[in-house]
């Protein structure tokens, strides 16, 4: 019988990544839009659960956990049902729900404003940014663009990890992420650009080589910044990983971090291209 614990951390990383990537790729390629909505909703809810465990020194009550998670899930629901307008209508509803909960259930608790600020940060950071996956997915060639983003960020992550592991000598930002190196970062950027350009040539209509070079490079930089931002949050909160849900990787948020700013950037690039009308 297969046992995860028999594998070392690197083998666990590869096995877990493969176990997630293969069915996800099949679902995205062959499945209807509701499957993508379900994946984004599950990822958002799990990420919020991990984040609240990091942000709050004292565990939240079940009622507050439910408010944090359910209100957060309004965002991908709004994006799935109403597109860009639905997402931002849900964002306004989130803030209203938060203030109403503070008004009626916290009894003028002095810590209530701080808690609502933490809640709002979580809603913006995870389900709001992830909801742009659904906005991209709504487009006529949305699936192709989703695969483009995933391939670019994956190439960046893999090249940065392995090249940095072997050749990394100079720390990228040691105070936030001690293991990341400048050499690994540059290798990741190069791999992302090459991967993105090749993919664009084959699959993306109306995107020339110059645009694909610049876009892939910008997305790779945003992916690395997203990784560093999540590392900063973990260091501030005294955590090594966001959770231990994924053997060899840590938590869901440890896998989502590089995507959080990349999909919004892709969506706004497509607006600039005229592929999206708001």
C-alpha positions as protocol buffer text, in pm:
chain_id: "A"
residue {
  index: 1
  type: UNK
  ca { x: 0 y: 0 z: 0 }
}
residue {
  index: 2
  type: UNK
  ca { x: 129 y: 346 z: -95 }
}
residue {
  index: 3
  type: UNK
  ca { x: 250 y: 551 z: 202 }
}
residue {
  index: 4
  type: UNK
  ca { x: 328 y: 923 z: 171 }
}
residue {
  index: 5
  type: UNK
  ca { x: 550 y: 906 z: 478 }
}
residue {
  index: 6
  type: UNK
  ca { x: 792 y: 671 z: 301 }
}
residue {
  index: 7
  type: UNK
  ca { x: 883 y: 952 z: 61 }
}
residue {
  index: 8
  type: UNK
  ca { x: 1130 y: 1229 z: 136 }
}
residue {
  index: 9
  type: UNK
  ca { x: 1014 y: 1591 z: 118 }
}
residue {
  index: 10
  type: UNK
  ca { x: 1116 y: 1635 z: -245 }
}
residue {
  index: 11
  type: UNK
  ca { x: 943 y: 1314 z: -354 }
}
residue {
  index: 12
  type: UNK
  ca { x: 633 y: 1422 z: -165 }
}
residue {
  index: 13
  type: UNK
  ca { x: 647 y: 1759 z: -343 }
}
residue {
  index: 14
  type: UNK
  ca { x: 658 y: 1593 z: -687 }
}
residue {
  index: 15
  type: UNK
  ca { x: 392 y: 1333 z: -606 }
}
residue {
  index: 16
  type: UNK
  ca { x: 153 y: 1588 z: -456 }
}
residue {
  index: 17
  type: UNK
  ca { x: 204 y: 1831 z: -745 }
}
residue {
  index: 18
  type: UNK
  ca { x: 133 y: 1557 z: -1000 }
}
residue {
  index: 19
  type: UNK
  ca { x: -173 y: 1435 z: -810 }
}
residue {
  index: 20
  type: UNK
  ca { x: -317 y: 1788 z: -818 }
}
residue {
  index: 21
  type: UNK
  ca { x: -205 y: 1899 z: -1165 }
}
residue {
  index: 22
  type: UNK
  ca { x: -325 y: 1606 z: -1374 }
}
residue {
  index: 23
  type: UNK
  ca { x: -693 y: 1594 z: -1266 }
}
residue {
  index: 24
  type: UNK
  ca { x: -706 y: 1974 z: -1257 }
}
residue {
  index: 25
  type: UNK
  ca { x: -580 y: 1998 z: -1615 }
}
residue {
  index: 26
  type: UNK
  ca { x: -834 y: 1739 z: -1732 }
}
residue {
  index: 27
  type: UNK
  ca { x: -1117 y: 1917 z: -1549 }
}
residue {
  index: 28
  type: UNK
  ca { x: -1024 y: 2257 z: -1694 }
}
residue {
  index: 29
  type: UNK
  ca { x: -986 y: 2122 z: -2046 }
}
residue {
  index: 30
  type: UNK
  ca { x: -1297 y: 1906 z: -2061 }
}
residue {
  index: 31
  type: UNK
  ca { x: -1530 y: 2026 z: -1787 }
}
residue {
  index: 32
  type: UNK
  ca { x: -1807 y: 2289 z: -1785 }
}
residue {
  index: 33
  type: UNK
  ca { x: -1766 y: 2630 z: -1624 }
}
residue {
  index: 34
  type: UNK
  ca { x: -1926 y: 2520 z: -1296 }
}
residue {
  index: 35
  type: UNK
  ca { x: -1628 y: 2290 z: -1232 }
}
residue {
  index: 36
  type: UNK
  ca { x: -1394 y: 2588 z: -1250 }
}
residue {
  index: 37
  type: UNK
  ca { x: -1626 y: 2775 z: -1013 }
}
residue {
  index: 38
  type: UNK
  ca { x: -1620 y: 2481 z: -773 }
}
residue {
  index: 39
  type: UNK
  ca { x: -1239 y: 2462 z: -784 }
}
residue {
  index: 40
  type: UNK
  ca { x: -1203 y: 2837 z: -718 }
}
residue {
  index: 41
  type: UNK
  ca { x: -1462 y: 2820 z: -437 }
}
residue {
  index: 42
  type: UNK
  ca { x: -1286 y: 2527 z: -267 }
}
residue {
  index: 43
  type: UNK
  ca { x: -946 y: 2693 z: -304 }
}
residue {
  index: 44
  type: UNK
  ca { x: -1083 y: 3022 z: -167 }
}
residue {
  index: 45
  type: UNK
  ca { x: -1249 y: 2859 z: 132 }
}
residue {
  index: 46
  type: UNK
  ca { x: -943 y: 2650 z: 220 }
}
residue {
  index: 47
  type: UNK
  ca { x: -712 y: 2948 z: 178 }
}
residue {
  index: 48
  type: UNK
  ca { x: -931 y: 3161 z: 407 }
}
residue {
  index: 49
  type: UNK
  ca { x: -934 y: 2884 z: 667 }
}
residue {
  index: 50
  type: UNK
  ca { x: -554 y: 2872 z: 661 }
}
residue {
  index: 51
  type: UNK
  ca { x: -521 y: 3251 z: 673 }
}
residue {
  index: 52
  type: UNK
  ca { x: -746 y: 3297 z: 976 }
}
residue {
  index: 53
  type: UNK
  ca { x: -538 y: 3040 z: 1164 }
}
residue {
  index: 54
  type: UNK
  ca { x: -232 y: 3256 z: 1097 }
}
residue {
  index: 55
  type: UNK
  ca { x: -380 y: 3602 z: 1151 }
}
residue {
  index: 56
  type: UNK
  ca { x: -556 y: 3552 z: 1483 }
}
residue {
  index: 57
  type: UNK
  ca { x: -362 y: 3471 z: 1800 }
}
residue {
  index: 58
  type: UNK
  ca { x: -680 y: 3342 z: 1962 }
}
residue {
  index: 59
  type: UNK
  ca { x: -889 y: 3097 z: 1759 }
}
residue {
  index: 60
  type: UNK
  ca { x: -1208 y: 3248 z: 1618 }
}
residue {
  index: 61
  type: UNK
  ca { x: -1540 y: 3124 z: 1746 }
}
residue {
  index: 62
  type: UNK
  ca { x: -1734 y: 2896 z: 1513 }
}
residue {
  index: 63
  type: UNK
  ca { x: -1978 y: 3177 z: 1436 }
}
residue {
  index: 64
  type: UNK
  ca { x: -1698 y: 3415 z: 1335 }
}
residue {
  index: 65
  type: UNK
  ca { x: -1523 y: 3148 z: 1134 }
}
residue {
  index: 66
  type: UNK
  ca { x: -1850 y: 3082 z: 949 }
}
residue {
  index: 67
  type: UNK
  ca { x: -1893 y: 3456 z: 881 }
}
residue {
  index: 68
  type: UNK
  ca { x: -1536 y: 3486 z: 752 }
}
residue {
  index: 69
  type: UNK
  ca { x: -1561 y: 3185 z: 521 }
}
residue {
  index: 70
  type: UNK
  ca { x: -1919 y: 3221 z: 395 }
}
residue {
  index: 71
  type: UNK
  ca { x: -1895 y: 3595 z: 331 }
}
residue {
  index: 72
  type: UNK
  ca { x: -1565 y: 3535 z: 150 }
}
residue {
  index: 73
  type: UNK
  ca { x: -1730 y: 3278 z: -77 }
}
residue {
  index: 74
  type: UNK
  ca { x: -1976 y: 3544 z: -193 }
}
residue {
  index: 75
  type: UNK
  ca { x: -1694 y: 3684 z: -408 }
}
residue {
  index: 76
  type: UNK
  ca { x: -1632 y: 3385 z: -638 }
}
residue {
  index: 77
  type: UNK
  ca { x: -2007 y: 3324 z: -641 }
}
residue {
  index: 78
  type: UNK
  ca { x: -2066 y: 3681 z: -762 }
}
residue {
  index: 79
  type: UNK
  ca { x: -1790 y: 3648 z: -1023 }
}
residue {
  index: 80
  type: UNK
  ca { x: -1929 y: 3316 z: -1147 }
}
residue {
  index: 81
  type: UNK
  ca { x: -2287 y: 3440 z: -1176 }
}
residue {
  index: 82
  type: UNK
  ca { x: -2239 y: 3807 z: -1262 }
}
residue {
  index: 83
  type: UNK
  ca { x: -1889 y: 3853 z: -1400 }
}
residue {
  index: 84
  type: UNK
  ca { x: -1701 y: 4173 z: -1319 }
}
residue {
  index: 85
  type: UNK
  ca { x: -2010 y: 4355 z: -1188 }
}
residue {
  index: 86
  type: UNK
  ca { x: -2112 y: 4053 z: -979 }
}
residue {
  index: 87
  type: UNK
  ca { x: -1767 y: 4032 z: -821 }
}
residue {
  index: 88
  type: UNK
  ca { x: -1765 y: 4396 z: -716 }
}
residue {
  index: 89
  type: UNK
  ca { x: -2126 y: 4388 z: -602 }
}
residue {
  index: 90
  type: UNK
  ca { x: -2028 y: 4095 z: -377 }
}
residue {
  index: 91
  type: UNK
  ca { x: -1731 y: 4296 z: -249 }
}
residue {
  index: 92
  type: UNK
  ca { x: -1961 y: 4579 z: -139 }
}
residue {
  index: 93
  type: UNK
  ca { x: -2194 y: 4321 z: 20 }
}
residue {
  index: 94
  type: UNK
  ca { x: -1898 y: 4174 z: 209 }
}
residue {
  index: 95
  type: UNK
  ca { x: -1809 y: 4505 z: 366 }
}
residue {
  index: 96
  type: UNK
  ca { x: -2173 y: 4573 z: 456 }
}
residue {
  index: 97
  type: UNK
  ca { x: -2209 y: 4227 z: 614 }
}
residue {
  index: 98
  type: UNK
  ca { x: -1892 y: 4284 z: 813 }
}
residue {
  index: 99
  type: UNK
  ca { x: -2014 y: 4617 z: 951 }
}
residue {
  index: 100
  type: UNK
  ca { x: -2358 y: 4477 z: 1031 }
}
residue {
  index: 101
  type: UNK
  ca { x: -2202 y: 4186 z: 1218 }
}
residue {
  index: 102
  type: UNK
  ca { x: -1989 y: 4433 z: 1410 }
}
residue {
  index: 103
  type: UNK
  ca { x: -2290 y: 4651 z: 1488 }
}
residue {
  index: 104
  type: UNK
  ca { x: -2530 y: 4380 z: 1606 }
}
residue {
  index: 105
  type: UNK
  ca { x: -2311 y: 4104 z: 1749 }
}
residue {
  index: 106
  type: UNK
  ca { x: -1992 y: 4258 z: 1884 }
}
residue {
  index: 107
  type: UNK
  ca { x: -2163 y: 4498 z: 2128 }
}
residue {
  index: 108
  type: UNK
  ca { x: -1916 y: 4782 z: 2060 }
}
residue {
  index: 109
  type: UNK
  ca { x: -1625 y: 4544 z: 2129 }
}
residue {
  index: 110
  type: UNK
  ca { x: -1302 y: 4752 z: 2096 }
}
residue {
  index: 111
  type: UNK
  ca { x: -1136 y: 4462 z: 1913 }
}
residue {
  index: 112
  type: UNK
  ca { x: -1417 y: 4445 z: 1659 }
}
residue {
  index: 113
  type: UNK
  ca { x: -1269 y: 4701 z: 1417 }
}
residue {
  index: 114
  type: UNK
  ca { x: -934 y: 4521 z: 1419 }
}
residue {
  index: 115
  type: UNK
  ca { x: -1107 y: 4188 z: 1354 }
}
residue {
  index: 116
  type: UNK
  ca { x: -1311 y: 4337 z: 1067 }
}
residue {
  index: 117
  type: UNK
  ca { x: -990 y: 4480 z: 919 }
}
residue {
  index: 118
  type: UNK
  ca { x: -837 y: 4132 z: 930 }
}
residue {
  index: 119
  type: UNK
  ca { x: -1151 y: 3987 z: 772 }
}
residue {
  index: 120
  type: UNK
  ca { x: -1146 y: 4247 z: 494 }
}
residue {
  index: 121
  type: UNK
  ca { x: -779 y: 4181 z: 425 }
}
residue {
  index: 122
  type: UNK
  ca { x: -853 y: 3810 z: 395 }
}
residue {
  index: 123
  type: UNK
  ca { x: -1149 y: 3866 z: 160 }
}
residue {
  index: 124
  type: UNK
  ca { x: -945 y: 4092 z: -66 }
}
residue {
  index: 125
  type: UNK
  ca { x: -629 y: 3884 z: -58 }
}
residue {
  index: 126
  type: UNK
  ca { x: -772 y: 3539 z: -137 }
}
residue {
  index: 127
  type: UNK
  ca { x: -1127 y: 3509 z: -279 }
}
residue {
  index: 128
  type: UNK
  ca { x: -1128 y: 3851 z: -448 }
}
residue {
  index: 129
  type: UNK
  ca { x: -799 y: 3796 z: -632 }
}
residue {
  index: 130
  type: UNK
  ca { x: -880 y: 3430 z: -707 }
}
residue {
  index: 131
  type: UNK
  ca { x: -1215 y: 3532 z: -855 }
}
residue {
  index: 132
  type: UNK
  ca { x: -1028 y: 3677 z: -1152 }
}
residue {
  index: 133
  type: UNK
  ca { x: -969 y: 3315 z: -1258 }
}
residue {
  index: 134
  type: UNK
  ca { x: -1345 y: 3298 z: -1319 }
}
residue {
  index: 135
  type: UNK
  ca { x: -1351 y: 3632 z: -1500 }
}
residue {
  index: 136
  type: UNK
  ca { x: -1080 y: 3507 z: -1737 }
}
residue {
  index: 137
  type: UNK
  ca { x: -1262 y: 3175 z: -1768 }
}
residue {
  index: 138
  type: UNK
  ca { x: -1580 y: 3352 z: -1886 }
}
residue {
  index: 139
  type: UNK
  ca { x: -1404 y: 3468 z: -2204 }
}
residue {
  index: 140
  type: UNK
  ca { x: -1437 y: 3294 z: -2539 }
}
residue {
  index: 141
  type: UNK
  ca { x: -1076 y: 3170 z: -2519 }
}
residue {
  index: 142
  type: UNK
  ca { x: -1070 y: 3174 z: -2141 }
}
residue {
  index: 143
  type: UNK
  ca { x: -952 y: 2815 z: -2098 }
}
residue {
  index: 144
  type: UNK
  ca { x: -652 y: 2880 z: -2322 }
}
residue {
  index: 145
  type: UNK
  ca { x: -560 y: 3186 z: -2116 }
}
residue {
  index: 146
  type: UNK
  ca { x: -598 y: 2998 z: -1789 }
}
residue {
  index: 147
  type: UNK
  ca { x: -360 y: 2729 z: -1915 }
}
residue {
  index: 148
  type: UNK
  ca { x: -121 y: 3002 z: -2030 }
}
residue {
  index: 149
  type: UNK
  ca { x: -110 y: 3157 z: -1684 }
}
residue {
  index: 150
  type: UNK
  ca { x: -71 y: 2819 z: -1511 }
}
residue {
  index: 151
  type: UNK
  ca { x: 210 y: 2711 z: -1744 }
}
residue {
  index: 152
  type: UNK
  ca { x: 399 y: 3039 z: -1710 }
}
residue {
  index: 153
  type: UNK
  ca { x: 379 y: 3037 z: -1330 }
}
residue {
  index: 154
  type: UNK
  ca { x: 461 y: 2666 z: -1310 }
}
residue {
  index: 155
  type: UNK
  ca { x: 767 y: 2707 z: -1533 }
}
residue {
  index: 156
  type: UNK
  ca { x: 876 y: 3000 z: -1316 }
}
residue {
  index: 157
  type: UNK
  ca { x: 829 y: 2803 z: -995 }
}
residue {
  index: 158
  type: UNK
  ca { x: 1001 y: 2483 z: -1113 }
}
residue {
  index: 159
  type: UNK
  ca { x: 1301 y: 2655 z: -1270 }
}
residue {
  index: 160
  type: UNK
  ca { x: 1348 y: 2887 z: -971 }
}
residue {
  index: 161
  type: UNK
  ca { x: 1327 y: 2595 z: -728 }
}
residue {
  index: 162
  type: UNK
  ca { x: 1569 y: 2356 z: -902 }
}
residue {
  index: 163
  type: UNK
  ca { x: 1815 y: 2609 z: -1040 }
}
residue {
  index: 164
  type: UNK
  ca { x: 1821 y: 2799 z: -715 }
}
residue {
  index: 165
  type: UNK
  ca { x: 1867 y: 2477 z: -519 }
}
residue {
  index: 166
  type: UNK
  ca { x: 2174 y: 2382 z: -724 }
}
residue {
  index: 167
  type: UNK
  ca { x: 2330 y: 2714 z: -819 }
}
residue {
  index: 168
  type: UNK
  ca { x: 2182 y: 2970 z: -580 }
}
residue {
  index: 169
  type: UNK
  ca { x: 2449 y: 3172 z: -404 }
}
residue {
  index: 170
  type: UNK
  ca { x: 2297 y: 3514 z: -345 }
}
residue {
  index: 171
  type: UNK
  ca { x: 1983 y: 3550 z: -135 }
}
residue {
  index: 172
  type: UNK
  ca { x: 1690 y: 3727 z: -301 }
}
residue {
  index: 173
  type: UNK
  ca { x: 1530 y: 3863 z: 19 }
}
residue {
  index: 174
  type: UNK
  ca { x: 1662 y: 3665 z: 314 }
}
residue {
  index: 175
  type: UNK
  ca { x: 1455 y: 3842 z: 580 }
}
residue {
  index: 176
  type: UNK
  ca { x: 1133 y: 3721 z: 416 }
}
residue {
  index: 177
  type: UNK
  ca { x: 1231 y: 3398 z: 238 }
}
residue {
  index: 178
  type: UNK
  ca { x: 1575 y: 3264 z: 335 }
}
residue {
  index: 179
  type: UNK
  ca { x: 1594 y: 2991 z: 67 }
}
residue {
  index: 180
  type: UNK
  ca { x: 1511 y: 3195 z: -242 }
}
residue {
  index: 181
  type: UNK
  ca { x: 1808 y: 3312 z: -448 }
}
residue {
  index: 182
  type: UNK
  ca { x: 1869 y: 3573 z: -715 }
}
residue {
  index: 183
  type: UNK
  ca { x: 2000 y: 3299 z: -944 }
}
residue {
  index: 184
  type: UNK
  ca { x: 1682 y: 3096 z: -898 }
}
residue {
  index: 185
  type: UNK
  ca { x: 1466 y: 3402 z: -955 }
}
residue {
  index: 186
  type: UNK
  ca { x: 1640 y: 3483 z: -1284 }
}
residue {
  index: 187
  type: UNK
  ca { x: 1614 y: 3119 z: -1398 }
}
residue {
  index: 188
  type: UNK
  ca { x: 1243 y: 3121 z: -1317 }
}
residue {
  index: 189
  type: UNK
  ca { x: 1192 y: 3445 z: -1508 }
}
residue {
  index: 190
  type: UNK
  ca { x: 1376 y: 3304 z: -1812 }
}
residue {
  index: 191
  type: UNK
  ca { x: 1180 y: 2976 z: -1809 }
}
residue {
  index: 192
  type: UNK
  ca { x: 850 y: 3161 z: -1776 }
}
residue {
  index: 193
  type: UNK
  ca { x: 928 y: 3390 z: -2070 }
}
residue {
  index: 194
  type: UNK
  ca { x: 1033 y: 3103 z: -2298 }
}
residue {
  index: 195
  type: UNK
  ca { x: 732 y: 2892 z: -2199 }
}
residue {
  index: 196
  type: UNK
  ca { x: 491 y: 3182 z: -2241 }
}
residue {
  index: 197
  type: UNK
  ca { x: 627 y: 3280 z: -2582 }
}
residue {
  index: 198
  type: UNK
  ca { x: 609 y: 2924 z: -2716 }
}
residue {
  index: 199
  type: UNK
  ca { x: 256 y: 2879 z: -2585 }
}
residue {
  index: 200
  type: UNK
  ca { x: 142 y: 3212 z: -2728 }
}
residue {
  index: 201
  type: UNK
  ca { x: 282 y: 3127 z: -3072 }
}
residue {
  index: 202
  type: UNK
  ca { x: 89 y: 2799 z: -3082 }
}
residue {
  index: 203
  type: UNK
  ca { x: -237 y: 2879 z: -2900 }
}
residue {
  index: 204
  type: UNK
  ca { x: -302 y: 3250 z: -2850 }
}
residue {
  index: 205
  type: UNK
  ca { x: -439 y: 3443 z: -3147 }
}
residue {
  index: 206
  type: UNK
  ca { x: -357 y: 3809 z: -3181 }
}
residue {
  index: 207
  type: UNK
  ca { x: -63 y: 3803 z: -2937 }
}
residue {
  index: 208
  type: UNK
  ca { x: 266 y: 3877 z: -3111 }
}
residue {
  index: 209
  type: UNK
  ca { x: 609 y: 3767 z: -2991 }
}
residue {
  index: 210
  type: UNK
  ca { x: 692 y: 4104 z: -2837 }
}
residue {
  index: 211
  type: UNK
  ca { x: 370 y: 4113 z: -2638 }
}
residue {
  index: 212
  type: UNK
  ca { x: 409 y: 3754 z: -2520 }
}
residue {
  index: 213
  type: UNK
  ca { x: 768 y: 3829 z: -2411 }
}
residue {
  index: 214
  type: UNK
  ca { x: 664 y: 4130 z: -2205 }
}
residue {
  index: 215
  type: UNK
  ca { x: 347 y: 3974 z: -2066 }
}
residue {
  index: 216
  type: UNK
  ca { x: 516 y: 3648 z: -1965 }
}
residue {
  index: 217
  type: UNK
  ca { x: 797 y: 3841 z: -1799 }
}
residue {
  index: 218
  type: UNK
  ca { x: 556 y: 4067 z: -1608 }
}
residue {
  index: 219
  type: UNK
  ca { x: 348 y: 3770 z: -1493 }
}
residue {
  index: 220
  type: UNK
  ca { x: 660 y: 3587 z: -1375 }
}
residue {
  index: 221
  type: UNK
  ca { x: 766 y: 3891 z: -1170 }
}
residue {
  index: 222
  type: UNK
  ca { x: 416 y: 3916 z: -1020 }
}
residue {
  index: 223
  type: UNK
  ca { x: 421 y: 3544 z: -942 }
}
residue {
  index: 224
  type: UNK
  ca { x: 749 y: 3581 z: -753 }
}
residue {
  index: 225
  type: UNK
  ca { x: 622 y: 3889 z: -570 }
}
residue {
  index: 226
  type: UNK
  ca { x: 307 y: 3698 z: -472 }
}
residue {
  index: 227
  type: UNK
  ca { x: 525 y: 3420 z: -333 }
}
residue {
  index: 228
  type: UNK
  ca { x: 732 y: 3670 z: -133 }
}
residue {
  index: 229
  type: UNK
  ca { x: 420 y: 3844 z: 2 }
}
residue {
  index: 230
  type: UNK
  ca { x: 280 y: 3517 z: 136 }
}
residue {
  index: 231
  type: UNK
  ca { x: 622 y: 3433 z: 283 }
}
residue {
  index: 232
  type: UNK
  ca { x: 620 y: 3772 z: 457 }
}
residue {
  index: 233
  type: UNK
  ca { x: 277 y: 3703 z: 607 }
}
residue {
  index: 234
  type: UNK
  ca { x: 395 y: 3365 z: 736 }
}
residue {
  index: 235
  type: UNK
  ca { x: 711 y: 3515 z: 889 }
}
residue {
  index: 236
  type: UNK
  ca { x: 511 y: 3791 z: 1059 }
}
residue {
  index: 237
  type: UNK
  ca { x: 274 y: 3528 z: 1199 }
}
residue {
  index: 238
  type: UNK
  ca { x: 555 y: 3293 z: 1300 }
}
residue {
  index: 239
  type: UNK
  ca { x: 461 y: 3013 z: 1058 }
}
residue {
  index: 240
  type: UNK
  ca { x: 675 y: 2806 z: 823 }
}
residue {
  index: 241
  type: UNK
  ca { x: 378 y: 2686 z: 614 }
}
residue {
  index: 242
  type: UNK
  ca { x: 19 y: 2801 z: 592 }
}
residue {
  index: 243
  type: UNK
  ca { x: -87 y: 2445 z: 692 }
}
residue {
  index: 244
  type: UNK
  ca { x: 18 y: 2085 z: 636 }
}
residue {
  index: 245
  type: UNK
  ca { x: -262 y: 1984 z: 398 }
}
residue {
  index: 246
  type: UNK
  ca { x: -32 y: 1917 z: 100 }
}
residue {
  index: 247
  type: UNK
  ca { x: 267 y: 1688 z: 170 }
}
residue {
  index: 248
  type: UNK
  ca { x: 589 y: 1845 z: 46 }
}
residue {
  index: 249
  type: UNK
  ca { x: 424 y: 2181 z: -24 }
}
residue {
  index: 250
  type: UNK
  ca { x: 261 y: 2299 z: 298 }
}
residue {
  index: 251
  type: UNK
  ca { x: -87 y: 2440 z: 258 }
}
residue {
  index: 252
  type: UNK
  ca { x: -319 y: 2546 z: -21 }
}
residue {
  index: 253
  type: UNK
  ca { x: -215 y: 2907 z: 26 }
}
residue {
  index: 254
  type: UNK
  ca { x: 149 y: 2807 z: -27 }
}
residue {
  index: 255
  type: UNK
  ca { x: 46 y: 2689 z: -376 }
}
residue {
  index: 256
  type: UNK
  ca { x: -193 y: 2972 z: -455 }
}
residue {
  index: 257
  type: UNK
  ca { x: 38 y: 3259 z: -359 }
}
residue {
  index: 258
  type: UNK
  ca { x: 207 y: 3292 z: -699 }
}
residue {
  index: 259
  type: UNK
  ca { x: -129 y: 3304 z: -879 }
}
residue {
  index: 260
  type: UNK
  ca { x: -308 y: 3567 z: -673 }
}
residue {
  index: 261
  type: UNK
  ca { x: -180 y: 3876 z: -856 }
}
residue {
  index: 262
  type: UNK
  ca { x: -116 y: 3706 z: -1189 }
}
residue {
  index: 263
  type: UNK
  ca { x: -477 y: 3640 z: -1289 }
}
residue {
  index: 264
  type: UNK
  ca { x: -595 y: 3999 z: -1223 }
}
residue {
  index: 265
  type: UNK
  ca { x: -301 y: 4126 z: -1431 }
}
residue {
  index: 266
  type: UNK
  ca { x: -396 y: 3890 z: -1714 }
}
residue {
  index: 267
  type: UNK
  ca { x: -759 y: 4004 z: -1701 }
}
residue {
  index: 268
  type: UNK
  ca { x: -664 y: 4372 z: -1721 }
}
residue {
  index: 269
  type: UNK
  ca { x: -422 y: 4298 z: -2004 }
}
residue {
  index: 270
  type: UNK
  ca { x: -714 y: 4141 z: -2193 }
}
residue {
  index: 271
  type: UNK
  ca { x: -921 y: 4453 z: -2126 }
}
residue {
  index: 272
  type: UNK
  ca { x: -640 y: 4659 z: -2278 }
}
residue {
  index: 273
  type: UNK
  ca { x: -637 y: 4421 z: -2577 }
}
residue {
  index: 274
  type: UNK
  ca { x: -1010 y: 4472 z: -2624 }
}
residue {
  index: 275
  type: UNK
  ca { x: -1096 y: 4110 z: -2546 }
}
residue {
  index: 276
  type: UNK
  ca { x: -1313 y: 4215 z: -2251 }
}
residue {
  index: 277
  type: UNK
  ca { x: -1594 y: 4469 z: -2233 }
}
residue {
  index: 278
  type: UNK
  ca { x: -1699 y: 4577 z: -1885 }
}
